[in-house]
Amino acid sequence: MSHTTVTLFAGDREGARVLGRATTDGAGTFRIRPGPGGPTGSVQYVEATPSGDPSLRLRSVVGVGPGGGVPQRSESAVTVNEFTTVATTYALAQFTDRSGITGPSPGLQNAAATSYNLADPASGKPGKVVSDRNNGSRNDTLATLGTLANLVSLCAPGSGTGLCQDMLRLATPEGGSAPGDTAEAVLNLAHNPSLATGRLYALAARTHTYSPALTSAPSAWVLALHFTAPEVYAPGRMAIDARGNVWASNNWLPGTRNPSPYVTVQDPVGNPALNSPISGGGMKAGAWGIAIDHAGSVWVPSYGGDAMAKYSSAGKPLSPGTGFRNGGLNHPQGTAVDQRGNVWIANFYGLKGNRGQGSVIVYPHGDPSKAITITGGGLDHPFSLQIDGYGRAWVSNARLNGAKLLDTRTPTGHAGGSVTVIGPDFKPTSFSPIKDASLDWPLGLAVDSGNNVWVPDFVSNSVTRIGSDGTVAGVYKLPTPIAPWSVAVDGSDRVWVAGFGAPSVSVLCGTNTSACPPGSSTGSVLSPRDGYRSPSLQHLTAVQLDQSGNVWLANNWSAITPPTGGDGLVELIGAATPVCTPLQPLPARPASTGPTACPTQTPPA
């Protein structure tokens, strides 16, 4: 477009600054000679607005400075169009407001790098990942990008009277103000994915500027990317390190049910990292647990090896070839690190050779030679384990009592279950075990910023909220049977629920109702009734969040009968409020002020 003002910005935790400005010529080209950009850890982006038409604002990332978990890069030539606008806005949705694109490292840089997966800023066309063999025509993400870009194009000069204003009006969230331009409209859809899907789709269908595009209205404006790095097969759970690398435990070798000897690592944009896949250290069939300690070392249960494997932050095995077996490990599962650096392990079957009720093993300050074995308190096949702000370990007890769980998408029967709380003195609390009718095969629990514990109940298809005093504070029945396996809490205390029975992700309003749409209460379902869905999603066992606001999901099984391993990880782009990583006892949003973005681990008072 000619006569368009193009501005180059640099954004970081200090704010957004103008580096240069130019006006396009008759052919729509421009040249900017940037001035000083301030700190080198910034993200560079351009905005374009036609003269006299403030409703159209286009964006594109043009550079990523150091400070993230990905290499820095910059573009000498850039195309700014509707497609790059959608890609940039979604990838940086959690760092964008009316003042520009700003935020702390490494989430900001990693988010900007993610935009390259969606769009190539040099050509203005789809990025390599969104159009690759795992995505492209295999899911609806590329078509959703095209549809959203078509919506933005309704505000281009000559697009037709009233279409742009119709789009801006429909992109207004309930109780919010109408967006002033296309960039704000797309940001509203990224933050409110269920907004006016049918009416906006009908509006987008009136233009065919970009293809492919959706052929029917979506249930939500969500962008999912599917990654299938080598040996990421039947992944159980993920842990995200301080740089945004995604570590995963893997149950089986690809195409088999043979135990996997690999732990895998992918960088923040999905590429294999740290020489992944990593073998050694006693790994044999990674289980559901994985945790990162204060030194950045990664602890992974070797379910088939009855051991714990440990790896350095650089991916080097730190445990012996048989793994650490101290404490009588027998099919270990959930793993967590507390404020003092103690490593807690849910020992599913208890003492070696005895398929009993199980126990919890603690390696004080990460020292296996000093292992402490904890029993009692109602421990009964402990599965997951999470630490709260008081240094207590909350443990889900997942003993099966005859319910039919994995032969159908809708579990039947009654499995039972409970939750045990163990104090920092390594003794079960007086109110353990916690029992409730809703706790029917409880699995991967999580703690919010107020020390509430959220427990997914596989059989009862609900999520139970337990207060810090052990009282059941709420039971939230999910509107569609999904057999929930795992939950994660974001930086706004919203609860993300991964469905195993019906592959999907549901979002519940947490105790911070101010972060939810008007009229929401704690437990309100914020996602569509069926959850967020994608052809890329398989039977999910884990959901984790990163510092960029991306939601990472583990495709554990691809088929239930016969049990077949799932392929890789799926990422929902920019959908959640960012959280500090590695996972803290209490979820915290990275701060843009102060000496560090994330708090350091400190022992409880």
N, C-alpha and C positions, 0 to 999 in steps of 0.2 A: 504494500500500500504506500502511495506517495503521501508527502506532507504529514508524516507521522513522527511524533516525538519519541525518541528512544533514549532511555536513561539507564546507565550502568550503575549498579549498587554493590556495595560490600556489606554483608551482614554477619554479625557475630554476637556474643553475649553482651556487648556494650551497646548494640543498636545497629541501625542501618544507615550507611553514609553514601552520598552520591560521589561517584568516581569520575563521571563524565556524562555528556549529553550530546545528541546529534539529531538532525532531522533528515528523514529519508528523501531521496531524490525521486524523480519521475518514475524510475524503475523499481522503487521500493528498497534501494540499498542504502547503507549508511556506514560511517566509519567513526569510531570513538577512540580517542587517545586518552587512556585512563590516567587520572592523577593519582596521588598517593592514596594507598588503600588501607593504611592503618595496620593493625595486627595481621600477621601472616596466616592466622588460623581462620580466616573468614570464608564465607561462601559468596561467590560473585554471581549476580543474576541481572538480567535486563528486563525492563518493562517497556512496552510500546503502546502508545495511545494516539489515535488519529486526531488531527487538528479539528476542533469543534465537535468532537464526538466522545464525551467522557464515559459513555456507557460501555465502550469496548476497551478493555485493558488486557493485553497479552503479556505472558511471562515466559522466560526460559532460564534455566541454570546455565552458566557459562564457565564456572570454575569452582573447584573444591580445594581449599587450602589444607595444610597439615593439621593434625589434631584428632582425626577420626581413626577408624580401624581400616581405612582403605587408602590407597595411594592418592596423593594430590594430583589434580589434573586441571587443565584450562583449555579453552577453545579460542583459536585466533579468528574463526569465522563462525557465525551462528545464524540460524533461522528461527525467527520468532513467529509462531502461529498458534492457532487454536489447539492443536494437538500438544505442543510443548507446554501450553498454558495448563492443560488438564494434568499432564504428567508432573510438572513442577508443583502445582498446587496440592495434589494428592500426596506426593512424596514428602512435602514439607508442611503438611496440614497442621501439624502440632507446633510449628514454629512461625506461623504466619498470622498477622493481624493487620489492621489498617495502617500501622506504622511501618510495615514491611516484613522482611524475613530475618528473624534474629533468634538467638538461643545459645545454650551452652554446648561445649564439646563433651564427648564425641558425637552425641546424637544429631546435632545440626549437620556436621559434615557427612555422617553416614546417611542421613536422610537425603541430602543433596545428591550423593552418589547413587542412591536408589532411583532417583529420577532418570538416570541414564538407562536403567533397565526398562523403563517405560517409553522413553523417547530419545532419539539421537538429536542433540541440540544443533549439530552441524547441518543436518539435512532437514530437520523438522519432521522426520518420519518415525515409525515405530522403532523402539530399541531392540537390541538383539535378543534379550531375554523374553520380552512379551510376545515376540514372534517366533520363538524357537519351537522345537519339537514337543516340549512339555506343555507349552502354552499355545500360542497361535490359534489354530482351529480346535485344540483339545479342550479349551475352556472358553468362557465368554469375556475374558478380561480385555483382549484386544478389541472386540466388538463394543464393549462398554466404553472404552476410551474413545472409539470412533463416534459413538452416540453422544457422549458428553462434548466432544469437539464440535459436533454438528450443532449442539445447543449454543455453544459459544459463537459459532459462525452466524447465528441469527442476529447478532448485533453488528456484523460487518456492514460497511457502507453498501447500500443498494439491496439489503436483504429483505426488505418489505416492511410496510408500515405496521407497527404495533407488535410484531413478533418478538422483538427484543424486550419490550416492556412486559409482554406476557411471560417470557422466560424469567425475567428478574422477579416478577410478582410470585411466580410458582416456586422460586428458589428462596422464598422467605420462610424461615422456621417459625413454628408456633410461638407467639409471644415475642418474636424478634422484629428487627427493622429490616426493610427491604434492602437488598444489596445495591450499592451504587454503581457497580460495574460487573463485568463478566468474571473477573478474578475473584471478587467477593462471592458471586453466585456459586462458582464451582467450589469454593471453600465451604460454603454452607452445606453443599451436598456431601462433601467429604466428612463434615462433622455430624450431619444428620442424614445418614444413608437411605432411610426409608421415606424421605421427603418427596411427595408428589410424583411417585415413580410412573404411574400410568399417564398422567396429564403431560409430564415433561417428555416422556417417550413419544407421545402423539405429536408433540410440538417438534421434537427432533426429526421425526419421520418426514417432515415437510421439506427437508433439505438433504442432499446427498453429497455434500462436500467431501466427507471422509467415509471411507469404507475399509474393512468391513464394519458394519454397524449391527446393533441388535435387531432381531426380527420380531421381538415381542417385548413388552414392558418387563423390566427386571423386578425382583422383589426388593432389591436394595442397590444403591449405587456404591458397590464395594468392588475393589480391585484386588484380585488374588493372583499371586505368582507361585508356580510350582517348580521346585528345584529337586533334581535327582542326581546328586553328586555320587561318586563311586562309593559303594558299600553302605550308603544310607538306606538301609532296608529294614523294615519292621522296627523303626525307631520307637523307643519306649518313652523317653523324656529328654528335654533339652535343658541346658544351663547356658546363660549368656554372660560372657566375661566383661571386664571393664572397657574393652575396646569395641565391644559389640559383636565379637565372634560367637557363633552358635555351636556349642558342643552338644553332641547327641550320643546316647547309648543306643545300641542296636541289638535286637533279639537274635536275628537269624542271618545266615549268609544268603545273598540274593538267589531267589528261585528255589530255596530249600527251607527246611525246618532244622537245619544244622546250626549249632550255636555260633554266633559271630564272635571272632576274636578282635573286632575293631571298635574303637571309639572314633567318631568322625568330627571334624571341625569345618565349618564354613564361615567365610568372612561376612561382614554385614550386608553384602550384596549377593551372597549365595555361592561364591566361588570356594572350592576346596582351599583350606588354609593350613599352615603349620605341618605340611607334608601329610595331610590327611589322605587316606585313612591311616590311623595310628594303631599299631599292634603292640603286644607285649604288656608287661606289668600284671599278668595273671588274668587278663580279660577272657571271659568265656560266657557269651550270651548276656550282654548288658541288660539290666533290668529297668524298672521304672525310675529308680533314683539316680540323681547326679547332682553334685553340689560343688561350689568353688569356695576355697577357704581364703583367709585374709592375705595370704601370700600370693594368691592367684593360682594355686595348685588345684587340680580338678580331681575329685573323688567320685569313682563310679563303681557301683556294686556289680560284681561278677556273679550273677544269679546261678549260672551253671557250674561255676568254679568254687562256690561257697567261700568267697573271698571279696576283698575290696582292692580295686586297682587305683593307683594314684599317678597323675601326670603333671609335669611342670606346666607353667603358663606357655612355654614354647613347644609343648607337645612331646616331651621326653618322658618315658616311663620312670617313675620314682619308686615303684613297688617291685618286689622280687618277681621272678617268673611265675610263681604260684599265687601271687597276690598276697595281701595281708589277711591272715586267717584268725588272728587273735580274737578272743572272746567267744569262740565256738560258733562262728558264722555258719548259717544253714539257709541258703537261698535268700540272701539279703535283698531288700527292696529300697524303700524310701530313704533318702540321705539328706542331712541338713547340717549347717555349720552355725553355731551360736555366737553370741557376742564375745565370748572368751576364746574363741577358736577351737572349741571342742567339736569333734565330728560325731554326729548322732546317726545311728543306722537302725532301720526297722528290720529285725531279724525274723523273717516270715515264719520259719518252722522251729526256731529255738535251737537247742543244742544239736550239734552235728550227730546225724544218725537217728534223731528222734523227731518225728513229725508231730511235735506237740503244739502247744499254744503259741509258741514264739516268745521273743524277748526284744529288748532294745539294748544295743551295744553302744557304748560311748568310748571314743578314743580321746582322752583328755589332751587338749592342745594339739590334737592330731597325732598323738604318739600311740601306735598300736600296742606297744609293749606294756602299756598301763591300762589296758582295756577293762572297762567296767560293764558287767552284765546286769541288766535290770529286768525283774519279773514282777508279777503281781499287778495290782491296779486295774485288773480286767483285761490285760494284754491278751489278745486272742488273734493270732495271725496278723500282726501289725503290717500294714501295707505302706502308707505314706506317713511322713513326719515333717512337721514344720515348727519353727521356733517363733515365739511371740516376743513382744517388747520387754517382758519381764525375765527373759531367758528360760522360759518353760517350753518343753517339747510337747506338742499336740500330736497324737498318734491315732490314725484311723485303724480300727480292728475289722478285718475283712474276712472273717471265717465264713465259709459257705455251708449252708444248712439245707442243701437239697434243691435250691431254686434252679430253674433252667435259665441259664444266663446267655450263653454264647451260641445257641442253636437258633436263635430268633432275634429279630430287631427289637421286639418288645418282650423283656424278661417277664417270666411268670413265677409264681410261688413266693416264698418268703425266705430271704437269706439271713436276715438279722445283721447285727453289727453294733458297734459302740465306738466311743472315743475315749482314750486315756490321756491324762495330762500328767507329765512328769516335771517336777520342779528342778531348779538349777542345782539342788542338793542331790540330784539323781534318785529321788524318791517319788513315787506316785502321789499325787495330791489326794486330800481327803474326799474330794467330790468325784474321784474316778472309780469306776468308769461312768461316763455320761451315756445314758440310754434314752431313746425316743423311738416311737413307732416309725418316724420318717427315716431313721438311720438304718436303711436296708441295703446292705453291702456298700458302706461308705468307702470312697477311694481317695483320690488326690486332693486333699484339703489345702486351704490357703488362709492367711491371716491378713486383715486389713489394717489401716493406720490407727484404728481405735482399739486394736486387740480383739476384735470380733473374729471368730473363726468360721469360715464358710466351707461346708462339707457337701460334695456332690453325692447323691444317693442313687446308685445305679438301678436298683430294682424299683424303688418308689418314684423314680423319675422326678426328683425334687432336689432342691438345694436347702440345707439346714444351716441357719445362722446360730452360733453359740456365743454367748457373751463371755467376757473374760473371767467371770465368776463360775463358769460352767453351766449356766442356765440356758436352756434352749429359748432363744429370743425370737425366732421366726422360722417358719417352714414355707418355702415358695415352690409350689407345684409348677412344673414347666408345662406350657400349653400344648406341646406336641411331644409324644414319646420319643426321646432321643437316647435313653440310657446314658446319662452323663457320667463321665469318667474323671475329669480333671477340671480344676478352676484356677484362675489367676486374677489378681486384683491390680487394677491400674492406678496411676497417679491421682485419679479423681475418686478412688475407692469404688469404681464400677467393677462388677464381677463378670469375668469372661468364662463361659462354660463350654467345654469341649464335649461333643456328643460322639459316643462310640457306636451305639445301636443305629442311629440315623446320623450319618456324617454331617455335622453342622456346628456352628458356633452361636451361642445365645449370649446376650448381654443383659445383666440385671442391674438396676439402680442399687447402689450401696447405701450406706448410712449417711453419706454426704449427698442429700437430695438436691442441694443447690447446683450440683454438677449434672443434673438430669433435666429433661424437658419439663415445662410447667405442668403441674398436676401429678407428677410422679411421686411415688412413695418408695420406701425401702423394699426391695424385692420386685418392683415393677419391671416387666420385660420391655427392654428398650429396642431390641431387634425385632424383625418380623416373627410371627408366631412359630414358623418353622426354623427360625434362626437364620444366620447368614449361611448360604450354601453355594457350592461351586462344584462343577464336574471334577475339579482337581482334588477335592476332599475325599478321603477314604475313612475308615473307622479310626477315630482319633482317641489317643490315650493321653495327650499332653497339650497344654497351651502355655506359652511363655511370652513375655512382653519385653521389648528392648527400649533403649534410651531415645529412640527415634519415634516411638509410638507404633511400631510395627507389631503385629500379632503373629507369632510363630506357632505352627501346629504340626503334630507328629502323626503321619499316616502309618499307624501301627499294623493294621490288617487291611488288605484290599478285598478280601472275601471272608465270610464267616464259615461257610460250609463248602469245601473243607477249609480249615484255617490256612490262609495264604498271607504272606507278608505284604505290608504296604510299601509304597514307593515314595521315599523322600519326605521332604518338608514342604509345607505351604505357608506363604506369608501374606497376610492381609495388610495392605500398604497404608500406613499412617492412620490407622483406625482407632487407636487407643491413646489415652494420655500417657506420656512416657513415664518410665520408672527407672530408678537407679539400678545398675547391674554391676557386679553379681547381685543376685537376689538378697535383699536385706531382710532381717526379721520382720520389719514393718515396711510396706511399700512407701517409697518417697519419690516425689517428682524432682528431677534435676533442677537445681536453682540457677537463675541467671545472675544472681548477685552473691557476694561473699567470696571467700578465698577459693572454694571448691564447689563444683556443681553438685556433688553427692557427699553425704555425711560419711565419716569414717566409723567403723564398728567400735563401739565402746561398751564395756560391761554394764549391765543394769545396776541401778542404785540398790 
